Amino acid sequence: MLRSAARVGAIGRNTKRAYVLLRRAASTSAPQETDVVIVGGGPAGLALASALSSSALARSALKVVLVEAGDLSKVAGWVPPPVTWRDKSLTLKPQEIGAWNYVEDGRTCPIDEMQIWDGISDARITFSAHDDHAIAFSPPGAPSQMSRMTENLNLQRALLRHLHETSAVEIADKVKVQSIQREEREGGGWPLVHLSDGRVLRARLLVGADGFNSPVRAYAGIQSYGWAYDTTAVVATLFHHPRTSFQAPNTVAYQRFLPTGPIAFLPLSPTASSLVWSTKPHLAKALLASDPGVLASMINVAFRLPEVSLRYLHNVILDAASSGAPITTEKLQQEIAWRERSHSIDSRSAYSLAADPTGVPPADADLLPPLVTSIQPGSAASFPLRFNHADEYIGDGPGARTVLVGDAAHTIHPLAGQGLNMGLGDVEALSQCIHQALLTGGDIGSRTALLPYARARYFENHKIMAACDKLHKLYSATAEPVVWARSVGVEVLNELDSVKAAMMLAAGSRPSRARPSGAQLGANLAATGLESLARGVSGVRTLTEGVANLAGAGVQRLLQTLSDSQRR
């Protein structure tokens, strides 16, 4: 009887397999003609579909299909519980989002200022959207903010709402890409995308918005280069007291560069902020395994205590975790209090965890983020960090008629919060190329039509990726000459408002008018100055020469003095 049951089961499996094969064979004989197939329903894929549906010309001329393995109806119907936040939050440039009117504004938060400082020397640089030079470089009517924070689902839901209103794009969700093959046809065939629902899409243009492990990139035969950082990002949603009436609102982003990696505090609402803490994998594991109160306390001290005490506390947590008895919140707070006393930190200072967050704030309160009181349950998570860049963005030869956007083309360290904005920049440039090809009657999938996209985006993305990579490596160094050089560079740069404004423009915080030569020099400094500083003390001389046309006479004399002192 058991043998009979097994035989029946085998026959059933074979019948199902044969049915799938027959359905696939039948479908390959009649592929569905499609102009644009977008693989991936993340922010980049949805943004491209939204951009194409916004164009009357594209709506009338193109058949667009977006393929996503997940269930997008859950995203479209997302109703977040009140006073809770998703751990995946994004830093956005408002002008990049064509569907911004569909974003729930109450779940976004402007970033008006950024404060960044060295974890060893405390050298600090401040970027402000209200700086006179930043305003002068901006066109009339531009948003008076650097960027906005929102949740990933808030953005995706907005894009889906926009697509639903236009009804110009077919969304095939809960459907996987089984395989991609090249059509056998004289003169070069089109990509044939085999889907799990049995359909085959014949794509004039195949867009890979399908993430780091991109099947589209694999089909196109595009190689990539990169490396894994010895770093893990810890993310969480943090709760804290609101700012008092004596302080500015919670619209300031804080980032401290520690030797183990940067820690960033990004505002979400008056009483909530998002954490991105890049640190060593073993420490990240120990922190997440600890009591939430331990993690909250360590976040607070990571912005406040000197690096030597942070190292000691890290070892305390690691030793406790390895012993199988994680440290308690009470025990950790005793250790922190002793460390504060050893550094003579005034209990009334914002640098003390004993400071009263509800009374009149101390004079140094604006230099630090508010004290974390708790962590949203279930929000703490981690993921490994890596650098990866495709050799090219458009396929050729057997992989022709393919193009990559977003994480399928590049993966960047999150320290500057530019990953999504780079992807949205890709989408904007690609949609413009497609629109231009339609205007001129060109073939949207041809290499000729796509080359302007690659030329516009590859070098721009590479500059940002290289700068972030060098920044990560520069601030991981603890050698005194390197710390001295980077600290002098940051302190001097903080006095050069024109250069800082140009750096904000280079990072995309504002749409820019035609830039004067000084701003162009500043943008170049933003991309290449970090590499110069990483070479050590000689970076000060390079900085002296680089800003000679921008700095005032007093600052130039200071820079020259610093440079001369190194020649002796």
C-alpha positions as CSV (number, residue, x, y, z in Angstrom):
1,M,0.0,0.0,0.0
2,L,2.9,2.3,0.8
3,R,4.5,1.5,-2.5
4,S,1.2,2.4,-4.3
5,A,1.0,5.7,-2.5
6,A,4.6,6.5,-3.4
7,R,3.9,5.6,-7.0
8,V,0.8,7.8,-7.1
9,G,2.8,10.7,-5.6
10,A,5.6,10.2,-8.2
11,I,3.1,10.2,-11.0
12,G,1.5,13.3,-9.7
13,R,4.8,15.1,-9.5
14,N,5.7,14.0,-13.0
15,T,2.4,15.1,-14.3
16,K,2.8,18.6,-12.7
17,R,6.3,18.9,-14.1
18,A,5.1,17.9,-17.5
19,Y,2.3,20.4,-17.3
20,V,4.7,23.2,-16.4
21,L,7.0,22.3,-19.3
22,L,4.1,22.1,-21.8
23,R,2.8,25.5,-20.6
24,R,6.2,27.0,-20.9
25,A,6.7,25.5,-24.4
26,A,3.3,26.8,-25.5
27,S,4.1,30.2,-24.1
28,T,7.4,30.5,-25.9
29,S,5.7,30.1,-29.2
30,A,3.7,33.2,-28.7
31,P,5.7,35.8,-26.7
32,Q,3.9,39.0,-25.6
33,E,5.3,42.0,-27.4
34,T,6.4,44.7,-24.9
35,D,8.4,47.9,-25.3
36,V,9.8,48.2,-21.7
37,V,10.0,45.4,-19.2
38,I,11.1,46.7,-15.7
39,V,12.3,43.9,-13.4
40,G,12.0,44.9,-9.8
41,G,9.3,46.7,-7.9
42,G,11.5,48.6,-5.4
43,P,11.8,52.4,-5.3
44,A,14.0,52.6,-8.4
45,G,11.7,50.3,-10.6
46,L,8.5,52.0,-9.4
47,A,10.0,55.4,-9.9
48,L,11.0,54.6,-13.5
49,A,7.5,53.2,-14.2
50,S,6.0,56.3,-12.6
51,A,8.3,58.6,-14.7
52,L,7.2,56.9,-18.0
53,S,3.5,57.0,-17.0
54,S,3.8,60.7,-16.4
55,S,4.8,61.4,-20.0
56,A,1.9,61.7,-22.4
57,L,4.2,60.7,-25.3
58,A,5.5,57.6,-23.4
59,R,1.9,56.6,-22.4
60,S,0.7,56.7,-26.0
61,A,3.8,55.1,-27.6
62,L,5.0,52.4,-25.1
63,K,3.7,49.3,-23.5
64,V,5.4,49.0,-20.2
65,V,5.3,46.0,-17.8
66,L,6.8,46.0,-14.3
67,V,7.6,42.5,-12.9
68,E,7.9,42.0,-9.1
69,A,8.2,38.8,-7.2
70,G,6.6,40.2,-4.0
71,D,3.0,41.2,-3.3
72,L,2.7,44.9,-4.1
73,S,-0.9,44.9,-3.0
74,K,0.4,44.8,0.6
75,V,2.5,47.9,-0.1
76,A,-0.4,49.7,-1.8
77,G,-2.6,49.0,1.2
78,W,-0.1,49.7,3.8
79,V,-1.7,51.4,6.8
80,P,1.0,52.0,9.5
81,P,0.1,51.8,13.2
82,P,0.2,55.3,14.8
83,V,3.5,56.4,16.4
84,T,5.5,53.5,14.9
85,W,8.0,53.6,12.1
86,R,9.5,51.1,9.7
87,D,13.2,50.4,10.2
88,K,13.9,51.0,6.5
89,S,13.9,54.8,6.3
90,L,15.3,56.8,3.3
91,T,16.9,60.1,2.8
92,L,15.4,61.8,-0.2
93,K,15.8,64.9,-2.3
94,P,12.2,66.1,-2.6
95,Q,12.7,67.4,-6.2
96,E,13.6,63.9,-7.4
97,I,10.2,62.3,-6.6
98,G,7.6,62.8,-9.4
99,A,4.9,61.3,-7.2
100,W,5.7,63.3,-4.1
101,N,2.1,64.5,-3.9
102,Y,1.1,61.0,-3.1
103,V,3.5,60.6,-0.2
104,E,1.9,60.9,3.2
105,D,3.5,64.1,4.3
106,G,2.9,63.4,8.0
107,R,5.3,60.5,7.8
108,T,8.2,62.6,6.4
109,C,10.6,64.9,8.2
110,P,12.8,67.6,6.7
111,I,16.5,67.7,7.3
112,D,17.6,71.3,7.6
113,E,21.1,70.8,9.0
114,M,23.8,68.2,9.3
115,Q,26.5,68.1,12.0
116,I,29.4,65.7,11.3
117,W,32.4,65.3,13.6
118,D,35.5,63.2,14.2
119,G,35.2,60.6,17.0
120,I,38.8,61.1,18.0
121,S,39.6,64.8,17.6
122,D,36.0,66.2,17.7
123,A,36.8,68.3,14.6
124,R,33.3,69.3,13.4
125,I,31.7,70.5,10.2
126,T,28.1,71.8,9.9
127,F,26.0,72.0,6.7
128,S,22.9,74.1,6.9
129,A,20.2,74.6,4.3
130,H,19.6,78.1,5.7
131,D,23.2,79.2,5.2
132,D,23.4,82.4,3.1
133,H,25.7,80.8,0.5
134,A,23.5,77.7,0.1
135,I,20.5,79.9,-0.5
136,A,22.4,82.1,-3.0
137,F,23.3,79.0,-5.1
138,S,19.7,77.8,-5.1
139,P,17.1,78.8,-7.7
140,P,14.0,80.8,-6.6
141,G,11.3,78.6,-5.0
142,A,13.7,75.7,-4.2
143,P,12.9,73.9,-1.0
144,S,14.7,75.4,2.0
145,Q,15.9,72.0,3.2
146,M,18.7,69.6,2.5
147,S,16.5,66.5,2.1
148,R,13.6,64.7,3.7
149,M,13.4,61.4,5.7
150,T,10.6,59.0,5.1
151,E,10.0,55.3,5.2
152,N,10.6,53.0,2.2
153,L,7.0,51.8,2.2
154,N,5.7,55.4,2.3
155,L,7.6,56.1,-0.9
156,Q,6.6,52.8,-2.6
157,R,3.0,53.3,-1.7
158,A,3.0,56.8,-3.2
159,L,4.5,55.6,-6.5
160,L,2.0,52.8,-6.7
161,R,-0.9,55.3,-6.1
162,H,0.5,57.4,-8.9
163,L,0.7,54.4,-11.3
164,H,-2.8,53.3,-10.4
165,E,-4.2,56.7,-11.4
166,T,-2.5,56.8,-14.7
167,S,-3.2,53.1,-15.5
168,A,-0.4,53.2,-18.1
169,V,1.8,50.5,-16.7
170,E,0.9,46.8,-16.3
171,I,2.1,45.6,-12.9
172,A,2.8,41.9,-12.7
173,D,3.4,41.3,-9.0
174,K,3.7,37.9,-7.3
175,V,5.4,36.8,-10.5
176,K,9.0,35.6,-10.6
177,V,11.5,35.8,-13.5
178,Q,12.2,32.2,-14.3
179,S,14.8,32.8,-17.0
180,I,15.9,35.4,-19.6
181,Q,17.0,34.2,-23.0
182,R,18.0,36.0,-26.2
183,E,15.7,35.6,-29.1
184,E,17.2,33.7,-32.0
185,R,16.8,36.1,-34.9
186,E,18.9,37.3,-37.7
187,G,20.5,40.7,-36.9
188,G,20.2,40.2,-33.1
189,G,17.0,39.3,-31.2
190,W,15.3,40.9,-28.3
191,P,15.4,39.6,-24.7
192,L,12.7,37.0,-23.9
193,V,11.7,37.2,-20.2
194,H,10.1,33.9,-19.0
195,L,7.8,34.5,-16.1
196,S,6.5,32.1,-13.4
197,D,2.9,32.6,-14.6
198,G,3.8,31.0,-17.9
199,R,4.0,34.2,-20.0
200,V,7.0,35.2,-22.1
201,L,7.7,38.9,-22.5
202,R,9.5,40.0,-25.6
203,A,11.2,43.2,-24.5
204,R,12.4,46.0,-26.8
205,L,14.2,47.3,-23.7
206,L,14.8,45.3,-20.5
207,V,15.5,47.3,-17.4
208,G,17.3,45.7,-14.4
209,A,16.0,47.4,-11.2
210,D,16.3,44.1,-9.4
211,G,19.0,44.7,-6.8
212,F,22.5,43.6,-6.0
213,N,22.0,40.0,-7.2
214,S,20.5,41.2,-10.5
215,P,19.3,38.5,-12.9
216,V,19.2,41.1,-15.6
217,R,22.8,42.0,-15.1
218,A,23.7,38.3,-15.2
219,Y,21.8,37.9,-18.5
220,A,23.5,40.9,-20.0
221,G,26.9,39.5,-19.1
222,I,27.9,42.7,-17.3
223,Q,30.7,42.1,-14.8
224,S,31.0,44.1,-11.6
225,Y,33.8,44.9,-9.2
226,G,33.8,45.6,-5.5
227,W,34.4,44.3,-2.0
228,A,32.7,43.6,1.3
229,Y,33.5,45.9,4.1
230,D,34.5,44.5,7.4
231,T,31.4,46.4,8.7
232,T,27.8,45.7,9.6
233,A,25.1,48.3,9.7
234,V,22.8,48.3,12.7
235,V,19.5,50.0,12.0
236,A,16.7,50.9,14.5
237,T,13.9,53.3,15.2
238,L,14.7,55.4,18.3
239,F,12.3,57.2,20.6
240,H,13.3,60.3,22.6
241,H,11.9,63.4,24.3
242,P,10.8,66.2,22.0
243,R,13.0,69.3,21.7
244,T,12.2,72.0,24.2
245,S,10.8,75.4,23.2
246,F,14.3,76.8,23.7
247,Q,15.7,74.6,21.0
248,A,15.4,74.1,17.2
249,P,13.0,71.4,16.1
250,N,14.2,67.8,15.5
251,T,15.3,68.5,11.9
252,V,19.1,68.1,12.4
253,A,21.0,65.0,11.3
254,Y,24.0,64.0,13.4
255,Q,26.9,61.8,12.4
256,R,30.0,60.9,14.4
257,F,32.9,59.1,12.7
258,L,34.3,56.4,15.0
259,P,37.3,54.2,14.2
260,T,34.8,51.2,14.1
261,G,32.5,53.1,11.7
262,P,30.2,56.1,11.5
263,I,27.0,56.3,13.6
264,A,24.1,58.5,12.2
265,F,21.0,59.9,14.0
266,L,18.4,60.9,11.4
267,P,15.1,62.7,12.4
268,L,11.7,61.1,11.6
269,S,9.4,63.1,13.8
270,P,9.5,65.4,16.9
271,T,9.9,62.3,19.1
272,A,11.4,59.6,16.8
273,S,14.6,59.2,14.8
274,S,16.3,56.6,12.7
275,L,19.6,55.0,13.5
276,V,22.3,53.8,11.1
277,W,25.3,52.6,13.0
278,S,28.1,51.0,10.9
279,T,30.4,49.0,13.2
280,K,32.3,45.7,13.4
281,P,30.3,42.5,12.8
282,H,31.0,40.9,16.1
283,L,30.1,44.1,18.0
284,A,26.9,44.5,16.0
285,K,25.9,40.9,16.9
286,A,26.6,41.5,20.6
287,L,24.6,44.7,20.6
288,L,21.6,43.2,19.0
289,A,21.7,40.2,21.3
290,S,21.7,42.5,24.4
291,D,18.8,44.0,26.2
292,P,17.2,47.0,24.3
293,G,18.2,49.2,27.2
294,V,21.8,48.3,26.6
295,L,21.6,49.2,22.9
296,A,19.8,52.5,23.7
297,S,22.6,53.4,26.3
298,M,25.3,52.5,23.9
299,I,23.8,54.7,21.2
300,N,23.7,57.6,23.6
301,V,27.3,57.2,24.6
302,A,28.5,56.6,21.0
303,F,27.7,60.3,20.4
304,R,29.1,61.5,23.7
305,L,32.0,59.7,25.3
306,P,35.6,59.9,24.2
307,E,36.8,57.1,21.9
308,V,39.0,55.4,24.6
309,S,35.9,54.9,26.8
310,L,33.8,53.6,24.0
311,R,36.5,51.0,23.3
312,Y,36.4,49.9,26.9
313,L,32.6,49.6,26.9
314,H,32.7,47.7,23.6
315,N,35.1,45.2,25.2
316,V,32.8,44.9,28.3
317,I,29.8,44.1,26.1
318,L,31.8,41.6,24.0
319,D,33.3,39.9,27.0
320,A,29.8,39.6,28.6
321,A,28.3,38.2,25.4
322,S,31.1,35.6,25.0
323,S,30.6,34.4,28.6
324,G,26.9,33.7,27.8
325,A,25.7,36.2,30.3
326,P,25.0,39.5,28.5
327,I,25.5,42.7,30.5
328,T,22.4,44.2,32.1
329,T,21.3,47.8,31.5
330,E,21.8,48.7,35.1
331,K,25.4,47.3,35.2
332,L,26.2,49.2,31.9
333,Q,24.8,52.4,33.2
334,Q,27.1,52.1,36.3
335,E,30.1,51.7,34.0
336,I,29.0,54.7,31.9
337,A,28.6,56.9,35.0
338,W,32.1,55.9,36.2
339,R,33.5,56.8,32.7
340,E,31.7,60.2,32.8
341,R,33.3,61.0,36.1
342,S,36.7,59.9,35.0
343,H,36.5,62.3,32.0
344,S,35.1,65.1,34.3
345,I,31.9,65.4,32.3
346,D,29.5,67.8,34.1
347,S,26.2,66.1,34.9
348,R,24.4,69.2,33.7
349,S,26.1,69.0,30.3
350,A,24.4,67.5,27.2
351,Y,27.4,65.1,27.1
352,S,26.1,63.4,30.3
353,L,23.4,60.8,30.3
354,A,22.3,62.2,33.6
355,A,21.3,65.5,32.0
356,D,17.6,66.6,32.3
357,P,16.1,66.5,28.8
358,T,12.9,68.4,29.8
359,G,14.3,71.5,31.6
360,V,16.2,74.5,30.2
361,P,18.8,72.9,27.8
362,P,22.5,73.3,28.5
363,A,24.5,75.5,26.2
364,D,25.9,72.5,24.3
365,A,22.6,70.8,23.7
366,D,22.4,71.6,20.0
367,L,25.8,69.9,19.4
368,L,24.3,66.4,20.2
369,P,21.2,64.4,19.3
370,P,18.5,64.0,22.0
371,L,19.0,61.2,24.5
372,V,17.4,57.9,23.4
373,T,14.8,56.7,25.9
374,S,13.7,53.5,24.1
375,I,13.9,51.6,20.9
376,Q,10.8,50.6,18.9
377,P,10.2,46.9,19.4
378,G,11.2,44.8,16.4
379,S,12.9,47.7,14.6
380,A,16.5,46.8,15.4
381,A,18.2,44.8,12.6
382,S,21.5,44.6,10.8
383,F,22.9,44.0,7.3
384,P,26.4,43.6,5.9
385,L,27.9,46.5,3.9
386,R,29.7,46.4,0.6
387,F,31.0,48.4,-2.3
388,N,29.9,47.2,-5.8
389,H,29.9,48.9,-9.2
390,A,28.9,47.4,-12.5
391,D,31.6,47.7,-15.3
392,E,28.9,49.3,-17.5
393,Y,25.2,50.2,-17.3
394,I,24.1,49.1,-20.7
395,G,24.4,45.6,-22.3
396,D,26.1,44.9,-25.6
397,G,26.4,41.9,-28.0
398,P,24.4,39.0,-26.7
399,G,23.2,41.1,-23.8
400,A,22.0,44.0,-25.9
401,R,18.8,45.9,-25.1
402,T,19.4,45.8,-21.4
403,V,20.1,48.6,-18.9
404,L,20.8,48.7,-15.2
405,V,19.5,51.2,-12.6
406,G,19.8,51.5,-8.8
407,D,21.3,48.7,-6.8
408,A,21.6,46.5,-9.8
409,A,24.2,49.0,-11.1
410,H,25.8,50.2,-7.8
411,T,25.9,49.5,-4.1
412,I,27.4,52.1,-1.8
413,H,28.3,52.5,1.8
414,P,25.3,54.2,3.6
415,L,27.4,56.8,5.4
416,A,26.3,59.7,3.1
417,G,22.7,58.4,2.6
418,Q,23.1,58.7,-1.2
419,G,22.2,55.1,-2.3
420,L,18.5,55.8,-3.1
421,N,19.2,59.3,-4.5
422,M,21.7,57.8,-6.9
423,G,19.1,55.3,-8.1
424,L,16.6,58.1,-8.6
425,G,19.2,60.0,-10.5
426,D,19.6,57.0,-12.8
427,V,15.8,56.8,-13.3
428,E,15.6,60.5,-14.2
429,A,18.4,60.2,-16.7
430,L,17.1,57.0,-18.3
431,S,13.5,58.3,-18.6
432,Q,14.9,61.4,-20.4
433,C,16.8,59.1,-22.8
434,I,13.7,57.1,-23.6
435,H,11.7,60.3,-24.1
436,Q,14.3,61.7,-26.4
437,A,14.4,58.5,-28.5
438,L,10.6,58.7,-28.8
439,L,10.8,62.3,-29.9
440,T,13.3,61.5,-32.7
441,G,11.7,58.3,-33.8
442,G,14.6,56.2,-32.5
443,D,14.8,52.7,-31.1
444,I,14.6,53.0,-27.3
445,G,16.5,49.7,-26.9
446,S,19.4,50.6,-29.1
447,R,22.8,51.3,-27.7
448,T,22.8,54.7,-29.5
449,A,19.7,55.7,-27.6
450,L,21.0,54.5,-24.2
451,L,24.6,55.8,-24.4
452,P,23.6,59.3,-23.1
453,Y,22.2,57.6,-20.0
454,A,25.5,55.8,-19.3
455,R,27.6,58.9,-20.0
456,A,25.4,61.0,-17.7
457,R,25.3,58.6,-14.8
458,Y,28.4,56.4,-14.6
459,F,31.0,59.0,-13.7
460,E,28.6,60.9,-11.4
461,N,27.9,57.7,-9.5
462,H,31.5,56.7,-9.4
463,K,32.6,60.1,-7.9
464,I,30.1,59.7,-5.1
465,M,31.0,56.1,-4.4
466,A,34.7,56.8,-4.5
467,A,34.3,59.7,-2.1
468,C,32.2,57.7,0.4
469,D,34.7,54.8,0.2
470,K,37.7,57.0,0.9
471,L,35.8,58.8,3.7
472,H,35.1,55.4,5.3
473,K,38.8,54.4,5.1
474,L,40.0,57.8,6.1
475,Y,38.0,57.9,9.3
476,S,38.9,54.2,10.2
477,A,42.5,55.3,10.6
478,T,43.8,56.2,14.1
479,A,47.4,57.1,13.3
480,E,48.1,60.6,14.7
481,P,49.4,62.2,11.5
482,V,46.2,61.1,9.6
483,V,43.9,62.2,12.5
484,W,45.7,65.6,12.6
485,A,45.5,66.1,8.9
486,R,41.9,65.2,8.5
487,S,41.0,67.3,11.6
488,V,42.8,70.4,10.2
489,G,41.1,69.9,6.9
490,V,37.6,69.6,8.4
491,E,38.1,72.6,10.7
492,V,39.3,74.8,7.8
493,L,36.6,73.6,5.5
494,N,34.0,74.4,8.1
495,E,35.0,78.1,7.7
496,L,34.6,78.1,3.9
497,D,30.9,78.6,3.5
498,S,31.1,78.8,-0.3
499,V,32.8,75.4,-0.6
500,K,30.4,73.8,1.8
501,A,27.5,75.2,-0.3
502,A,29.1,73.7,-3.4
503,M,29.5,70.4,-1.6
504,M,25.8,70.3,-0.8
505,L,25.1,71.0,-4.4
506,A,27.4,68.2,-5.5
507,A,25.6,65.8,-3.1
508,G,22.4,66.9,-4.6
509,S,20.7,68.6,-1.7
510,R,19.4,71.4,-4.0
511,P,18.7,71.9,-7.6
512,S,21.4,74.3,-8.8
513,R,21.6,77.2,-11.2
514,A,24.5,77.6,-13.5
515,R,27.4,77.3,-11.1
516,P,30.2,79.9,-11.0
517,S,33.8,78.7,-11.3
518,G,34.2,78.8,-7.5
519,A,31.3,76.4,-7.0
520,Q,32.7,74.1,-9.7
521,L,36.0,74.0,-7.8
522,G,34.1,73.3,-4.6
523,A,32.3,70.4,-6.3
524,N,35.6,68.9,-7.4
525,L,37.0,69.3,-3.9
526,A,33.9,67.4,-2.6
527,A,34.7,64.5,-4.8
528,T,38.5,64.5,-4.6
529,G,39.5,66.3,-1.5
530,L,39.0,63.3,0.7
531,E,41.5,61.3,-1.3
532,S,44.1,64.0,-0.8
533,L,43.5,64.2,2.9
534,A,43.9,60.4,3.2
535,R,47.4,60.7,2.0
536,G,48.4,62.2,5.3
537,V,49.8,65.5,6.3
538,S,50.6,66.5,2.7
539,G,46.8,66.8,2.3
540,V,47.0,70.2,4.0
541,R,49.2,71.6,1.2
542,T,46.8,70.2,-1.4
543,L,43.9,71.9,0.4
544,T,45.8,75.2,0.5
545,E,46.3,75.1,-3.3
546,G,42.7,73.9,-4.0
547,V,40.9,76.7,-2.2
548,A,43.2,79.5,-3.1
549,N,40.7,81.1,-5.3
550,L,37.9,80.8,-2.8
551,A,39.3,81.5,0.6
552,G,39.6,85.0,2.1
553,A,43.0,86.4,2.8
554,G,43.0,85.5,6.5
555,V,42.1,81.9,5.8
556,Q,44.6,81.7,3.1
557,R,47.3,82.9,5.5
558,L,46.3,80.2,8.0
559,L,46.4,77.5,5.4
560,Q,49.8,78.7,4.1
561,T,51.1,78.7,7.7
562,L,49.9,75.1,8.2
563,S,51.4,74.0,4.9
564,D,54.8,75.7,5.6
565,S,55.0,74.1,9.1
566,Q,54.9,70.7,7.4
567,R,57.7,71.5,5.0
568,R,60.1,72.2,7.9
